Amino acid sequence: MKCYDCDLAERGDTTAIGVCSRCGLVVCRAHARVTQVLVHLQRGPGKSSGDRPARRVVCGTCYGAEHPN
């Protein structure tokens, strides 16, 4: 698959490396943002998140919407 943002900019056949977990857009390494998120578990009373954060891929647009400056 080709990266959506690279295709819009007519940059050729840039191979996508991931899918945005928010909007489903395919992105290449240059346009992907890898973030961390805590995984919440259903375990009843007590701690409800994992000890290590999980990785999550988002596109630049969704990353900007989640982290406004």
MOGI-V715448 format. One record per pair of residues at least 12 apart in sequence whose ideal C-beta (glycine too) atoms are under 8 Angstrom apart, sorted by the first residue. I is the first residue (numbers start at 0). J is the second residue. If there is no record, write none. Layout:
I_J ; I_J
//
This chain:
0_14 ; 0_15 ; 0_25 ; 1_13 ; 1_14 ; 1_15 ; 1_25 ; 2_14 ; 2_15 ; 2_25 ; 2_26 ; 2_27 ; 2_29 ; 2_30 ; 3_15 ; 3_24 ; 3_25 ; 3_26 ; 3_30 ; 3_58 ; 4_24 ; 4_26 ; 4_27 ; 4_30 ; 4_58 ; 4_59 ; 5_27 ; 5_29 ; 5_30 ; 13_27 ; 13_29 ; 14_27 ; 15_27 ; 16_28 ; 16_31 ; 17_31 ; 17_56 ; 18_56 ; 19_31 ; 19_56 ; 19_57 ; 19_58 ; 19_61 ; 20_55 ; 20_56 ; 20_57 ; 21_57 ; 21_58 ; 21_61 ; 21_65 ; 22_58 ; 22_60 ; 22_61 ; 24_58 ; 24_60 ; 26_56 ; 26_58 ; 26_59 ; 30_58 ; 30_59 ; 31_56 ; 31_57 ; 31_58 ; 32_56 ; 32_57 ; 32_58 ; 32_59 ; 32_62 ; 33_54 ; 33_55 ; 33_56 ; 34_54 ; 34_55 ; 34_56 ; 34_57 ; 34_62 ; 34_65 ; 35_52 ; 35_53 ; 35_54 ; 35_55 ; 36_52 ; 36_53 ; 36_55 ; 37_49 ; 37_52 ; 37_53 ; 38_52 ; 38_53
//
